[in-house]
């Protein structure tokens, strides 16, 4: 009897936590001081479906800002915006990312895991 009640309780909890809702976090551009200068300025920096801690260390917004910093650095140096990049820090690695640039935005997704995305406006 106890087992049946436990299974019924689990059956009620699992759908509530695994509804497939997208987790979107809005990040403050410049919080980790990776962004420098104003051309282009990064606005509306968002992390979609990223793990809470990448490699057990890096928060979502640090990963998002590292991607934005690579894009900003390339554009400030007069290069084309990168289509693909590896994102990492001293103690973490977020893998390979592929970016597209519709209008004045950047939309980057993790290779092999397209639901993990970082979006931003380039102003």
Secondary structure in CASP SS format (residue, H / E / C, confidence):
PFRMAT SS
TARGET T0000
AUTHOR 0000-0000-0000
METHOD secondary structure of the structure
MODEL  1
X C 1.00
X H 1.00
X H 1.00
X H 1.00
X H 1.00
X H 1.00
X H 1.00
X H 1.00
X H 1.00
X H 1.00
X H 1.00
X H 1.00
X H 1.00
X H 1.00
X H 1.00
X H 1.00
X H 1.00
X C 1.00
X C 1.00
X C 1.00
X C 1.00
X C 1.00
X C 1.00
X E 1.00
X E 1.00
X E 1.00
X E 1.00
X C 1.00
X C 1.00
X C 1.00
X C 1.00
X C 1.00
X C 1.00
X C 1.00
X C 1.00
X C 1.00
X C 1.00
X C 1.00
X C 1.00
X C 1.00
X C 1.00
X E 1.00
X E 1.00
X E 1.00
X E 1.00
X E 1.00
X E 1.00
X E 1.00
X C 1.00
X C 1.00
X C 1.00
X C 1.00
X E 1.00
X E 1.00
X C 1.00
X C 1.00
X C 1.00
X E 1.00
X E 1.00
X H 1.00
X H 1.00
X H 1.00
X H 1.00
X H 1.00
X H 1.00
X H 1.00
X H 1.00
X H 1.00
X H 1.00
X H 1.00
X H 1.00
X H 1.00
X H 1.00
X H 1.00
X H 1.00
X H 1.00
X C 1.00
X C 1.00
X C 1.00
X C 1.00
X C 1.00
X C 1.00
X C 1.00
X E 1.00
X E 1.00
X E 1.00
X E 1.00
X E 1.00
X C 1.00
X C 1.00
X C 1.00
X C 1.00
X E 1.00
X E 1.00
X E 1.00
X E 1.00
X E 1.00
X E 1.00
X E 1.00
X E 1.00
X C 1.00
X C 1.00
X C 1.00
X C 1.00
X E 1.00
X E 1.00
X E 1.00
X E 1.00
X E 1.00
X E 1.00
X C 1.00
X C 1.00
X E 1.00
X E 1.00
X E 1.00
X E 1.00
X E 1.00
X E 1.00
X E 1.00
X E 1.00
X E 1.00
X E 1.00
X C 1.00
END
